[in-house]
Amino acid sequence: MRHKVLATMMALAVVAMGSLGCGGNNAKQAASNKKDVNWPTKPVQVIVPFSAGGDTDYNGRIMAKYLEKKLGKPFTVTNVVGGGGSIADNRVKNAKPDGYTVLVNHVTLNLSTASKVIDFSYKDYQMGGVFAQQNTDVVLVRGDSPWKSIKDLIEDSKKNPNKYKIAANTGTSSHYVAIALQNAGAQLNVVDSGGSSDRIVALLGGHVDVIPASYPGVRDYIKTGKFKVLAACADKRIASLPDVPTLKESGVDCVYTYNYTFFFPKGTDPKIAEKLSAAVKDIVENNKDYAAEIDKAYMQKPFCMNIADSEKFWQESYDSIMKFADKLQGKVQKQK
């Protein structure tokens, strides 16, 4: 693999939309909502493609809680894990398009398409809109690791090829981090260890040596010295970790963020998607309790995009990611 890998691709995942509000085209969205659709009239199932306890699960659950209060019917979250999210992706894609099954996903969906983990794309859904954003992923090692920087990790791995293991989930952002490190010269053994919470357990247990994970989800481990942060995956340093460089500063072409998005099965009434988007917009812009909860849990600021802007974001991200599809189709060794 060559050095210039997915920075261009993932940079498009960082959208300069501001930290609050759902963006433009409000008049168009408001017009489509003048004639309200009778939805929901029963519980809505929210499918999360990763295990409980991670950032995707959290964002899906917290928004579901406030949507239930806003729209008056239960929004029940179900974790459907496996295949780097592909099992959940398939389940929602093939569900009845009646507005009562909705997927939560982020850039992983485009990465799964590019990796051929799935044989379809975000275009095979009815867009429900971006409802939250998080950009605090970091690269972690155990606290007793001798490495103090990404440079130390790379140099040591060169001296000991394939000795050290990095946990990755095929076709996801963690896979991207592993590939980017390899392209920067690291000779790491890439193993499949599942979602974010699974990677944390694997690192704690000494089954792997390096993992990408969301900083807020591992703060306590860092404070107690069990984990150590080598780099941040975003385009700039995390405010709470001002002394920790980004991967790009460390010589690794890797920049990404998560725009958590709702997707309905194709064929769902667009008015249902618009009603969901309007409810999200109200929560994001006006609910102080929601803002306080996401700040405390994941240091997030309220953020969303309307349907039109969400479509634009996903199309741009898709177009860029597909240019690097061959870089994401390498095999990942299963962990023993």
Secondary structure, DSSP 4 states (H G I P E B T S, - for coil): --SS-THHHHHTTS----SSS--S-HHHHHHHTSS-----SS-EEEEESS-TTSHHHHHHHHHHHHHHHHHSS-EEEEE---GGGHHHHHHHHTS-SSSSEEEEE-THHHHHHHTTSSSS-GGGEEEEEEEEEE--EEEEEETT-S--SHHHHHHHHHHSTTTSEEEE-TTSHHHHHHHHHHHTT---EEEE--SHHHHHHHHHTTS-SBEEEEHHHHHHHHHTTSEEEEEE-SSS--TT-TTSPBTTTTT------EEEEEEEETT--HHHHHHHHHHHHHHHHH-HHHHHHHHHHH--------HHHHHHHHHHHHHHHHTTGGGG-S--EEP-
